Amino acid sequence: MSDSMFDTATRFLAAALNQDWDTATPLMTDDCEYTNVPVATVRGPAAARAVLDEFLKPTLENTFVVKNHAVNGDLLFLERVDRHRVQTGWVELPINSVFRIRDGKIELIREYFDVMTIAKQWPVPLA
């Protein structure tokens, strides 16, 4: 199950960071909870998309690197660095995230990061 959980989460991240919602949305349950810990918690794929779209709006390109991962039952923990190319160059944001996978779909995402790490690099004020 570990490999399939990792694959589901990383496919979601790759699609979401590239705003490919036709690929990302079907990987989430209808009642998926997305928590951007410093900002907000929302429910459902459309609400998660709205939060991520707003953040990704000024980006030109996005990618991520997984540093470590661990599985505990239906939970996948990822330590990663998200990389965002904006008008002034690349910015990086270290993130620790938790995914809960149910029946092959993501039902929970919690992303933990220091908002000041990205705010210091971002070319426009973060809302």
Long-range contacts (C-beta under 8 A, 24 or more apart in sequence): 1-71, 2-71, 2-76, 4-101, 4-104, 5-71, 5-74, 5-76, 5-99, 5-101, 6-69, 6-71, 6-76, 8-99, 8-101, 8-104, 8-105, 8-106, 9-76, 9-78, 9-97, 9-99, 9-101, 9-106, 10-66, 12-99, 12-106, 13-64, 13-80, 14-64, 16-49, 16-52, 17-56, 17-62, 17-63, 17-64, 17-82, 18-62, 19-52, 19-53, 19-56, 21-45, 21-49, 24-49, 25-49, 26-105, 27-105, 27-106, 28-105, 28-106, 28-107, 29-102, 29-103, 29-105, 29-106, 29-107, 31-107, 32-105, 32-106, 32-107, 32-108, 32-109, 33-107, 33-108, 33-109, 34-109, 35-108, 35-109, 35-110, 35-111, 36-111, 37-110, 37-111, 37-112, 37-113, 38-113, 38-114, 38-115, 39-115, 48-109, 54-127, 55-126, 56-84, 58-86, 58-87, 58-122, 58-123, 58-124, 59-84, 59-85, 59-86, 60-85, 60-86, 60-87, 61-85, 74-100, 74-101, 74-102, 75-99, 75-100, 76-100, 76-101, 86-122, 86-123, 87-123, 88-123, 91-118, 91-121, 91-122, 92-121, 93-117, 93-118
